[in-house]
């Protein structure tokens, strides 16, 4: 999948928390990420309850039944900008899908189900470095 755009579909409260994070290497959101490919395909990433409670998952339709309150194009944000126009693949780390790597030839972004360092959460932690799952 060649990425053309990355959008956060957020609650208003999420936007208030991440505003000003454009240059950061990490941030957290409660809702979902929409990745748009050059061929028109869309992938939605969110926390889910499978294969374990508060896993990370992806699919081609929204996870939330309601429209987002706020959408933010984050393609130019530091954590995402090196993935734009690159061919990427989605790779789970661990059987419980706690970490999803969006891997491109030049860089990766990691999405994990943790909040403030606590695992198995209903929050998506986005980072440019691979988090370590505590055992």
N, C-alpha and C positions, 0 to 999 in steps of 0.2 A: 504494500500500500504506500503510495507516494503522498505524503501529507501536504495539504494546501493551506489548512487553517485549523486552529485549536480555539474552541470556545468553551467558557465556563457557563453552565446554566445554573443559576444560583437563586437562593432566597435573598431577600433584601439584606438580612443580617449578615450573610456571607460577604456580600459586597462591601459592607462597612468594615469588616475584619480584614479583607485582603487589599483594599484600596491602598496604594502606595507601595505594594510589594513587587512592582515590575522588575526591579533589579535584584530581587532575592533569589537564593538557591532553593528555598523551601517555602511552602505555605500550605494551608489546610482549608478545605471547603466541605460543606455538609451535603451537597447535592450531587451533581454529575458533570462530567467532562464530555464534550462532543468533539470528535476528531473528524475533519472532513478531508477526503482524499481527492486528488486531482480528477479521478474518474467519476466523481459525484457520490461515491459511497460515503456513508456516515457510520461511525462507531461511537457508541455511548459507553462510558466507563463510570461505574458507581460501586458503592459497597452493596453487598448482597448476602443472602443467607445460605448460599451453596457454593462449594461443597461443605463449608463450615459457617457458623454464624459469624457475620461481619467479615466475610471474604471480599475480595475485589473481583468484579466481573465485568464483562463487556458483551455487547450485543448490538444489533443494527437498528434498534428502536429505543426510545426513551425508557428509562426505568421508572421515573415518576409519572403518575397519571395526569398531574396538573402541569400546565405550562409554567416555565420558570418566571419568577418575578423580575429577574435581571439577567441579561446575557452580556458577557464581556469577551471580546476577541482578545485572547492572550498570546496570539501568534508571535508578537514582537517582544514578549516578556523574556527575560534572560534565560529562564529555565527551559523554554520551548523554542526559541528562535533558531537554534542550530538544527532542529529537526524539520523545519519547513523546507519543502521541495526535495526532501530526501525519501528514499525507499526505506520503510520501517517494518518491523515485525513485532508482534505482541507475544511476550514470553512470560509465563507464570513461573515464580520461584516458590517451591514448597508445595506439598500436597494440599494444604488448606487454602491456597491462593491468597496468601496474605500480601504478596508483592507481585505487581504486574510491571514488567519492564517493557517500555516502548523503545526498541533498539533500532538505531540507524547506524550506518557505517561510521559516522563521525562522532556520535554521542548517543546517550540514552537518557530517558526520563523514567523515574520510578514512581508508581502510585501504590500506596500501601494503606491498609485499614487501621490507622492509628491516630490518636489525638494526643498532642503534647507528650509523645513518647510512650503512651500506653496503647498496647495492641488490642485487637479485636474490638474495634470501635466503629461507630456509624459515621465516621469522618474519613475523607480521603486526604492523605498526606502526600503531597507532590514534592519530589526532590530530584536534584541532579546527581545525587550519589545514592548508591544502593543501601537501603537500611538493613540492619541485621535483625533478624527475627529472634527474639529471646526464647530460650527453650524452658 
